[in-house]
Amino acid sequence: MTFGAILVLALGLAMDATAVAAARGLAASRILPKHVLMVALFFGGFQALMPLLGWFLGSALGPSVQAWDHWIAFALLGAIGGKMLWEARSKEGDEADVAKDLFGFRVMLVLAVATSIDAFAVGVTLPMLNAPFALSLVTIGCTTAILSALGLYAGRRFGAVLGKRLDALGGLALIGLGTKILIEHLHAAA
């Protein structure tokens, strides 16, 4: 897996967290440096941690499913991307919970876990694709941290319009990456 493919994957995975960060920015009366740090650490940290956990599972299962790894990656990335596209269609806002402290530890923890579940599923496929371990995790975590911090400011500046579009863009990126992996593997096998 090339760095370009890893970066596309990281961008796709970061969109959920970026959309949630934008919603936080929209709801906040003002954004303090500690809010930016919390958003970047929680979202970036969990986006790096969850693929790590998935990686361990994928490494254990990898040898037994190697003949099917491209189909598994295609199905998982396509399902995650499709879910993101479906969620982008919904009329509801990004936030079902209205908390007094938008950046409280418990609120941020729940949001970080919720937005990184798909990163766990992606982590399962990374060893099957021979993705570089450290580079993948660092790229996913740093990309999410940076985009979430930017999303926080963008939400404050541009409002609610941004969130659903980011989900749709992320979904399309993940579906595209899954399709690329499948086509490359089938082409190499032919």
PLY file of the C-alpha trace (Angstrom):
ply
format ascii 1.0
element vertex 190
property float x
property float y
property float z
element edge 189
property int vertex1
property int vertex2
end_header
0.00 0.00 0.00
1.50 3.32 -1.07
1.66 6.47 1.02
-0.85 8.08 -1.34
-3.36 5.30 -0.67
-2.75 5.57 3.07
-3.31 9.33 2.90
-6.59 8.90 1.00
-7.65 6.34 3.60
-6.69 8.73 6.42
-8.63 11.57 4.80
-11.70 9.38 4.43
-11.52 8.19 8.03
-11.02 11.74 9.31
-14.25 13.08 7.84
-16.55 11.80 10.61
-14.37 13.36 13.30
-13.98 16.56 11.28
-17.76 16.84 10.85
-18.31 16.32 14.59
-15.59 18.87 15.37
-17.30 21.33 13.01
-20.55 20.77 14.89
-18.72 21.44 18.16
-17.40 24.68 16.68
-20.87 25.66 15.54
-22.32 25.11 19.01
-19.48 26.78 20.94
-19.84 30.41 21.93
-16.06 30.75 21.46
-13.14 28.46 20.76
-10.22 28.43 23.16
-6.79 26.89 22.51
-7.58 24.13 25.03
-10.65 23.19 22.94
-8.52 22.85 19.82
-6.02 20.70 21.73
-8.76 18.48 23.17
-10.41 17.96 19.79
-7.09 17.16 18.09
-5.92 14.78 20.84
-9.20 12.94 21.33
-10.11 12.51 17.68
-6.57 12.04 16.34
-5.61 9.76 19.22
-8.61 7.47 18.84
-8.29 7.40 15.06
-4.74 6.07 15.57
-5.61 3.74 18.47
-8.55 1.97 16.85
-6.67 0.84 13.70
-3.92 -0.40 16.02
-6.44 -2.63 17.80
-7.88 -3.69 14.44
-4.36 -4.34 13.15
-3.74 -6.91 15.88
-6.93 -8.72 14.94
-6.07 -8.50 11.22
-2.55 -9.81 11.83
-3.94 -12.83 13.66
-6.50 -13.56 10.93
-4.37 -12.46 7.97
-2.70 -15.73 6.94
-5.99 -17.64 6.96
-7.85 -15.11 4.78
-5.05 -13.96 2.48
-6.79 -15.25 -0.66
-9.80 -13.08 0.14
-8.11 -9.99 1.59
-8.91 -7.71 -1.37
-12.60 -8.66 -1.21
-12.64 -8.09 2.56
-11.00 -4.66 2.16
-13.44 -3.79 -0.65
-16.46 -4.89 1.43
-15.37 -3.16 4.64
-14.31 0.11 3.01
-17.41 0.08 0.79
-19.70 -0.57 3.77
-18.09 2.16 5.86
-18.20 4.58 2.92
-21.82 3.66 2.19
-22.74 4.21 5.83
-21.12 7.63 5.73
-23.02 8.52 2.55
-26.28 7.34 4.11
-25.66 9.39 7.24
-24.86 12.43 5.09
-28.36 12.14 3.57
-30.15 12.33 6.93
-31.99 15.50 7.84
-30.99 15.35 11.50
-28.14 17.41 12.87
-24.84 15.81 13.75
-25.50 16.19 17.43
-28.17 14.16 19.17
-26.78 15.12 22.56
-26.86 18.66 23.82
-24.32 18.91 26.58
-23.64 21.81 28.88
-19.90 21.36 28.41
-19.29 20.79 24.71
-15.68 19.84 25.37
-16.09 17.85 28.60
-14.04 14.68 29.02
-16.98 12.29 28.91
-18.58 14.01 25.90
-15.29 14.05 23.99
-14.57 10.42 24.86
-17.95 9.24 23.55
-17.58 11.30 20.37
-14.01 10.09 19.78
-14.99 6.43 20.18
-18.09 6.83 18.01
-16.18 8.49 15.18
-13.34 5.94 15.25
-15.26 2.65 15.11
-14.80 2.56 11.34
-11.04 3.02 11.86
-11.05 -0.26 13.82
-12.60 -2.06 10.84
-10.05 -0.49 8.50
-7.25 -1.53 10.86
-8.28 -5.16 10.39
-7.55 -4.89 6.67
-4.22 -3.02 6.88
-1.98 -6.06 7.57
-3.67 -7.94 4.72
-2.72 -5.09 2.38
0.90 -5.00 3.57
0.46 -1.41 4.72
3.42 -0.01 6.67
2.43 -0.24 10.34
3.82 2.95 11.90
3.30 5.11 8.81
-0.35 4.07 8.58
-1.16 4.79 12.23
0.74 8.09 12.32
-0.82 9.26 9.05
-4.35 8.36 10.18
-3.91 9.94 13.62
-2.18 13.13 12.47
-4.52 13.68 9.53
-7.54 13.36 11.81
-6.01 15.62 14.47
-5.24 18.38 11.95
-8.53 18.15 10.09
-10.54 18.03 13.32
-8.84 21.17 14.60
-9.51 22.87 11.28
-13.09 21.55 11.36
-13.61 23.12 14.76
-12.69 26.53 13.37
-14.59 25.93 10.13
-17.72 25.00 12.07
-17.45 28.22 14.01
-16.98 30.18 10.80
-19.16 28.46 8.19
-21.92 26.82 10.21
-23.81 23.57 9.84
-23.54 23.32 6.05
-20.08 21.77 6.30
-20.75 18.65 8.40
-22.82 16.50 6.07
-20.72 17.38 3.04
-17.60 16.18 4.84
-19.31 12.87 5.64
-20.29 12.44 1.99
-16.78 13.29 0.77
-15.24 10.85 3.25
-17.66 8.11 2.24
-16.84 8.56 -1.44
-13.10 8.48 -0.67
-13.41 5.18 1.24
-15.55 3.57 -1.48
-13.04 4.74 -4.09
-10.11 3.34 -2.14
-11.84 -0.02 -1.65
-12.63 -0.20 -5.36
-9.02 0.70 -6.24
-7.69 -2.08 -3.99
-10.04 -4.64 -5.55
-9.27 -3.61 -9.14
-5.50 -3.60 -8.55
-5.58 -7.06 -6.96
-7.81 -8.54 -9.64
-5.69 -6.93 -12.35
-2.48 -8.33 -10.81
-4.02 -11.81 -10.58
-5.05 -11.79 -14.27
0 1
1 2
2 3
3 4
4 5
5 6
6 7
7 8
8 9
9 10
10 11
11 12
12 13
13 14
14 15
15 16
16 17
17 18
18 19
19 20
20 21
21 22
22 23
23 24
24 25
25 26
26 27
27 28
28 29
29 30
30 31
31 32
32 33
33 34
34 35
35 36
36 37
37 38
38 39
39 40
40 41
41 42
42 43
43 44
44 45
45 46
46 47
47 48
48 49
49 50
50 51
51 52
52 53
53 54
54 55
55 56
56 57
57 58
58 59
59 60
60 61
61 62
62 63
63 64
64 65
65 66
66 67
67 68
68 69
69 70
70 71
71 72
72 73
73 74
74 75
75 76
76 77
77 78
78 79
79 80
80 81
81 82
82 83
83 84
84 85
85 86
86 87
87 88
88 89
89 90
90 91
91 92
92 93
93 94
94 95
95 96
96 97
97 98
98 99
99 100
100 101
101 102
102 103
103 104
104 105
105 106
106 107
107 108
108 109
109 110
110 111
111 112
112 113
113 114
114 115
115 116
116 117
117 118
118 119
119 120
120 121
121 122
122 123
123 124
124 125
125 126
126 127
127 128
128 129
129 130
130 131
131 132
132 133
133 134
134 135
135 136
136 137
137 138
138 139
139 140
140 141
141 142
142 143
143 144
144 145
145 146
146 147
147 148
148 149
149 150
150 151
151 152
152 153
153 154
154 155
155 156
156 157
157 158
158 159
159 160
160 161
161 162
162 163
163 164
164 165
165 166
166 167
167 168
168 169
169 170
170 171
171 172
172 173
173 174
174 175
175 176
176 177
177 178
178 179
179 180
180 181
181 182
182 183
183 184
184 185
185 186
186 187
187 188
188 189
